[in-house]
Amino acid sequence: MNNEKNERRRHKRSQFPATAKVVLAGKESQAQLLDFSLKGARIEHDGSWQVSPGQTCELYVEIHPMAEIAVQATIARIEGRQLALQASEPAQVVWHN
């Protein structure tokens, strides 16, 4: 079944282990980024978050000391401490001075 699920995906997921910053309900927290695609991501949090499908959040992943990927997303699925995020807008690279 897992292969069937992967074949149905429009965008290839890439393993991207990194620490991510997540802003959810105005609160900034850290999460572990597990994988990333053009239209979403899968993250794992510490278990203390109160979340539900449909909530919106912002995901930030550092890709360079002066740049990060910023994604506006919606929680599509919750599996224990893992959240599947669906991007609501294309990801942007944000450069810092």
TORGU-208589 format. One record per residue: residue number from 1; residue in three letters; x, y, z of N, C-alpha, C in turn. Coordinates in nm, 3 decimals, padded with zeros to 5 digits. Example, Ala and Ser with C-alpha at 12.3 -4.5 7.8 and 13.67 -1.06 7.14 Angstrom:
2
1 | ALA | 01.319 | -00.569 | 00.780 | 01.230 | -00.450 | 00.780 | 01.320 | -00.330 | 00.780
2 | SER | 01.285 | -00.225 | 00.708 | 01.367 | -00.106 | 00.714 | 01.290 | 00.003 | 00.787
END
This chain:
97
1 | MET | 00.082 | -00.120 | 00.000 | 00.000 | 00.000 | 00.000 | 00.086 | 00.126 | 00.000
2 | ASN | 00.197 | 00.124 | 00.071 | 00.282 | 00.242 | 00.078 | 00.331 | 00.283 | -00.060
3 | ASN | 00.367 | 00.184 | -00.146 | 00.411 | 00.217 | -00.281 | 00.298 | 00.280 | -00.362
4 | GLU | 00.175 | 00.228 | -00.345 | 00.060 | 00.286 | -00.414 | 00.041 | 00.431 | -00.371
5 | LYS | 00.055 | 00.457 | -00.243 | 00.038 | 00.592 | -00.191 | 00.142 | 00.686 | -00.252
6 | ASN | 00.268 | 00.641 | -00.258 | 00.375 | 00.724 | -00.314 | 00.352 | 00.750 | -00.463
7 | GLU | 00.300 | 00.651 | -00.536 | 00.277 | 00.668 | -00.678 | 00.167 | 00.769 | -00.706
8 | ARG | 00.074 | 00.788 | -00.614 | -00.035 | 00.883 | -00.634 | 00.008 | 01.026 | -00.607
9 | ARG | 00.121 | 01.046 | -00.543 | 00.166 | 01.180 | -00.510 | 00.200 | 01.258 | -00.636
10 | ARG | 00.162 | 01.384 | -00.639 | 00.194 | 01.471 | -00.752 | 00.337 | 01.521 | -00.744
11 | HIS | 00.385 | 01.538 | -00.622 | 00.519 | 01.594 | -00.601 | 00.602 | 01.498 | -00.519
12 | LYS | 00.721 | 01.472 | -00.565 | 00.812 | 01.379 | -00.498 | 00.852 | 01.435 | -00.361
13 | ARG | 00.846 | 01.349 | -00.261 | 00.893 | 01.387 | -00.128 | 01.042 | 01.358 | -00.117
14 | SER | 01.113 | 01.449 | -00.054 | 01.256 | 01.430 | -00.031 | 01.282 | 01.424 | 00.118
15 | GLN | 01.364 | 01.329 | 00.159 | 01.406 | 01.324 | 00.299 | 01.485 | 01.452 | 00.325
16 | PHE | 01.451 | 01.520 | 00.430 | 01.514 | 01.649 | 00.459 | 01.522 | 01.664 | 00.610
17 | PRO | 01.604 | 01.584 | 00.676 | 01.609 | 01.595 | 00.822 | 01.670 | 01.728 | 00.865
18 | ALA | 01.591 | 01.806 | 00.936 | 01.636 | 01.938 | 00.983 | 01.543 | 01.983 | 01.095
19 | THR | 01.589 | 02.079 | 01.171 | 01.502 | 02.142 | 01.269 | 01.427 | 02.254 | 01.199
20 | ALA | 01.298 | 02.261 | 01.226 | 01.215 | 02.364 | 01.163 | 01.150 | 02.450 | 01.271
21 | LYS | 01.124 | 02.574 | 01.235 | 01.049 | 02.664 | 01.321 | 00.905 | 02.662 | 01.270
22 | VAL | 00.810 | 02.645 | 01.361 | 00.669 | 02.641 | 01.324 | 00.596 | 02.747 | 01.406
23 | VAL | 00.517 | 02.830 | 01.338 | 00.433 | 02.928 | 01.406 | 00.289 | 02.879 | 01.391
24 | LEU | 00.228 | 02.847 | 01.506 | 00.095 | 02.791 | 01.509 | 00.015 | 02.865 | 01.615
25 | ALA | -00.096 | 02.923 | 01.574 | -00.181 | 03.001 | 01.666 | -00.100 | 03.110 | 01.736
26 | GLY | -00.009 | 03.174 | 01.662 | 00.069 | 03.284 | 01.715 | 00.185 | 03.243 | 01.804
27 | LYS | 00.205 | 03.114 | 01.824 | 00.313 | 03.066 | 01.911 | 00.421 | 02.999 | 01.827
28 | GLU | 00.546 | 03.036 | 01.851 | 00.659 | 02.978 | 01.778 | 00.715 | 02.860 | 01.854
29 | SER | 00.734 | 02.748 | 01.783 | 00.788 | 02.626 | 01.842 | 00.886 | 02.562 | 01.745
30 | GLN | 00.960 | 02.465 | 01.795 | 01.054 | 02.389 | 01.713 | 00.993 | 02.253 | 01.682
31 | ALA | 01.024 | 02.201 | 01.564 | 00.981 | 02.067 | 01.524 | 01.091 | 02.006 | 01.439
32 | GLN | 01.085 | 01.875 | 01.423 | 01.179 | 01.805 | 01.337 | 01.115 | 01.789 | 01.200
33 | LEU | 01.181 | 01.841 | 01.097 | 01.133 | 01.823 | 00.961 | 01.175 | 01.683 | 00.916
34 | LEU | 01.079 | 01.603 | 00.870 | 01.108 | 01.467 | 00.828 | 01.122 | 01.456 | 00.676
35 | ASP | 01.030 | 01.517 | 00.603 | 01.043 | 01.521 | 00.458 | 00.973 | 01.645 | 00.405
36 | PHE | 01.000 | 01.673 | 00.278 | 00.957 | 01.799 | 00.219 | 00.927 | 01.776 | 00.072
37 | SER | 00.823 | 01.841 | 00.018 | 00.794 | 01.836 | -00.125 | 00.753 | 01.977 | -00.168
38 | LEU | 00.724 | 01.992 | -00.296 | 00.683 | 02.124 | -00.345 | 00.552 | 02.172 | -00.282
39 | LYS | 00.467 | 02.080 | -00.242 | 00.337 | 02.119 | -00.190 | 00.312 | 02.076 | -00.046
40 | GLY | 00.415 | 02.038 | 00.027 | 00.390 | 02.000 | 00.166 | 00.513 | 01.953 | 00.238
41 | ALA | 00.490 | 01.910 | 00.362 | 00.599 | 01.863 | 00.446 | 00.541 | 01.773 | 00.553
42 | ARG | 00.630 | 01.695 | 00.613 | 00.592 | 01.613 | 00.728 | 00.687 | 01.650 | 00.840
43 | ILE | 00.631 | 01.683 | 00.956 | 00.711 | 01.724 | 01.071 | 00.673 | 01.640 | 01.192
44 | GLU | 00.760 | 01.641 | 01.291 | 00.731 | 01.573 | 01.417 | 00.756 | 01.672 | 01.530
45 | HIS | 00.658 | 01.684 | 01.620 | 00.671 | 01.776 | 01.734 | 00.693 | 01.697 | 01.863
46 | ASP | 00.710 | 01.767 | 01.973 | 00.744 | 01.702 | 02.100 | 00.625 | 01.640 | 02.173
47 | GLY | 00.507 | 01.651 | 02.118 | 00.389 | 01.591 | 02.180 | 00.307 | 01.685 | 02.264
48 | SER | 00.356 | 01.807 | 02.283 | 00.285 | 01.902 | 02.369 | 00.187 | 01.992 | 02.294
49 | TRP | 00.187 | 01.984 | 02.161 | 00.103 | 02.074 | 02.082 | -00.042 | 02.028 | 02.083
50 | GLN | -00.133 | 02.123 | 02.088 | -00.276 | 02.098 | 02.072 | -00.312 | 02.140 | 01.931
51 | VAL | -00.330 | 02.043 | 01.841 | -00.354 | 02.073 | 01.700 | -00.472 | 01.993 | 01.648
52 | SER | -00.526 | 02.040 | 01.538 | -00.632 | 01.966 | 01.472 | -00.622 | 01.989 | 01.321
53 | PRO | -00.669 | 01.893 | 01.242 | -00.666 | 01.911 | 01.097 | -00.740 | 02.039 | 01.057
54 | GLY | -00.685 | 02.107 | 00.958 | -00.745 | 02.231 | 00.910 | -00.683 | 02.356 | 00.969
55 | GLN | -00.608 | 02.342 | 01.079 | -00.539 | 02.459 | 01.135 | -00.431 | 02.506 | 01.040
56 | THR | -00.409 | 02.635 | 01.037 | -00.303 | 02.690 | 00.953 | -00.179 | 02.716 | 01.036
57 | CYS | -00.065 | 02.716 | 00.969 | 00.061 | 02.742 | 01.037 | 00.161 | 02.797 | 00.936
58 | GLU | 00.273 | 02.839 | 00.987 | 00.385 | 02.884 | 00.905 | 00.503 | 02.794 | 00.939
59 | LEU | 00.572 | 02.747 | 00.837 | 00.686 | 02.658 | 00.853 | 00.810 | 02.730 | 00.798
60 | TYR | 00.918 | 02.730 | 00.875 | 01.042 | 02.793 | 00.833 | 01.156 | 02.693 | 00.849
61 | VAL | 01.234 | 02.675 | 00.743 | 01.346 | 02.582 | 00.745 | 01.470 | 02.655 | 00.697
62 | GLU | 01.573 | 02.659 | 00.781 | 01.697 | 02.727 | 00.743 | 01.770 | 02.644 | 00.638
63 | ILE | 01.807 | 02.708 | 00.528 | 01.881 | 02.641 | 00.421 | 02.020 | 02.701 | 00.403
64 | HIS | 02.045 | 02.810 | 00.472 | 02.172 | 02.882 | 00.463 | 02.174 | 02.973 | 00.585
65 | PRO | 02.291 | 03.008 | 00.637 | 02.292 | 03.096 | 00.755 | 02.215 | 03.227 | 00.736
66 | MET | 02.194 | 03.267 | 00.609 | 02.122 | 03.393 | 00.585 | 01.993 | 03.373 | 00.507
67 | ALA | 01.946 | 03.247 | 00.495 | 01.825 | 03.223 | 00.417 | 01.744 | 03.107 | 00.475
68 | GLU | 01.614 | 03.115 | 00.458 | 01.526 | 03.008 | 00.500 | 01.411 | 02.993 | 00.401
69 | ILE | 01.356 | 02.872 | 00.397 | 01.235 | 02.847 | 00.319 | 01.117 | 02.878 | 00.410
70 | ALA | 01.022 | 02.955 | 00.360 | 00.901 | 02.990 | 00.435 | 00.780 | 02.933 | 00.362
71 | VAL | 00.695 | 02.862 | 00.437 | 00.577 | 02.798 | 00.378 | 00.454 | 02.828 | 00.463
72 | GLN | 00.349 | 02.877 | 00.399 | 00.218 | 02.889 | 00.463 | 00.149 | 02.755 | 00.440
73 | ALA | 00.099 | 02.691 | 00.546 | 00.046 | 02.556 | 00.530 | -00.077 | 02.532 | 00.617
74 | THR | -00.144 | 02.423 | 00.585 | -00.259 | 02.375 | 00.661 | -00.227 | 02.234 | 00.709
75 | ILE | -00.265 | 02.202 | 00.832 | -00.246 | 02.066 | 00.883 | -00.346 | 01.976 | 00.811
76 | ALA | -00.295 | 01.884 | 00.732 | -00.380 | 01.793 | 00.655 | -00.412 | 01.666 | 00.733
77 | ARG | -00.312 | 01.617 | 00.809 | -00.329 | 01.490 | 00.880 | -00.244 | 01.489 | 01.005
78 | ILE | -00.290 | 01.418 | 01.106 | -00.216 | 01.402 | 01.230 | -00.201 | 01.253 | 01.256
79 | GLU | -00.078 | 01.209 | 01.277 | -00.049 | 01.069 | 01.309 | 00.042 | 01.068 | 01.430
80 | GLY | -00.016 | 01.062 | 01.548 | 00.063 | 01.070 | 01.671 | 00.126 | 01.207 | 01.683
81 | ARG | 00.259 | 01.211 | 01.691 | 00.330 | 01.340 | 01.699 | 00.369 | 01.394 | 01.563
82 | GLN | 00.335 | 01.321 | 01.457 | 00.370 | 01.367 | 01.322 | 00.252 | 01.438 | 01.257
83 | LEU | 00.285 | 01.547 | 01.190 | 00.185 | 01.626 | 01.120 | 00.219 | 01.629 | 00.971
84 | ALA | 00.119 | 01.606 | 00.888 | 00.134 | 01.622 | 00.745 | 00.081 | 01.760 | 00.711
85 | LEU | 00.165 | 01.843 | 00.653 | 00.129 | 01.980 | 00.619 | 00.110 | 01.993 | 00.469
86 | GLN | 00.005 | 02.064 | 00.430 | -00.019 | 02.091 | 00.288 | 00.002 | 02.240 | 00.266
87 | ALA | 00.093 | 02.274 | 00.175 | 00.122 | 02.414 | 00.147 | 00.000 | 02.482 | 00.086
88 | SER | -00.035 | 02.598 | 00.138 | -00.148 | 02.672 | 00.083 | -00.101 | 02.775 | -00.020
89 | GLU | 00.028 | 02.801 | -00.022 | 00.091 | 02.892 | -00.119 | 00.228 | 02.833 | -00.153
90 | PRO | 00.283 | 02.868 | -00.268 | 00.418 | 02.820 | -00.300 | 00.520 | 02.865 | -00.194
91 | ALA | 00.615 | 02.778 | -00.167 | 00.721 | 02.812 | -00.073 | 00.803 | 02.929 | -00.126
92 | GLN | 00.855 | 03.008 | -00.034 | 00.939 | 03.122 | -00.070 | 01.071 | 03.112 | 00.002
93 | VAL | 01.175 | 03.159 | -00.062 | 01.305 | 03.170 | 00.004 | 01.316 | 03.312 | 00.058
94 | VAL | 01.342 | 03.322 | 00.188 | 01.353 | 03.452 | 00.254 | 01.499 | 03.472 | 00.291
95 | TRP | 01.559 | 03.579 | 00.241 | 01.700 | 03.612 | 00.272 | 01.704 | 03.713 | 00.386
96 | HIS | 01.797 | 03.694 | 00.477 | 01.815 | 03.785 | 00.590 | 01.945 | 03.862 | 00.571
97 | ASN | 01.944 | 03.987 | 00.610 | 02.065 | 04.071 | 00.599 | 02.155 | 04.051 | 00.717
END
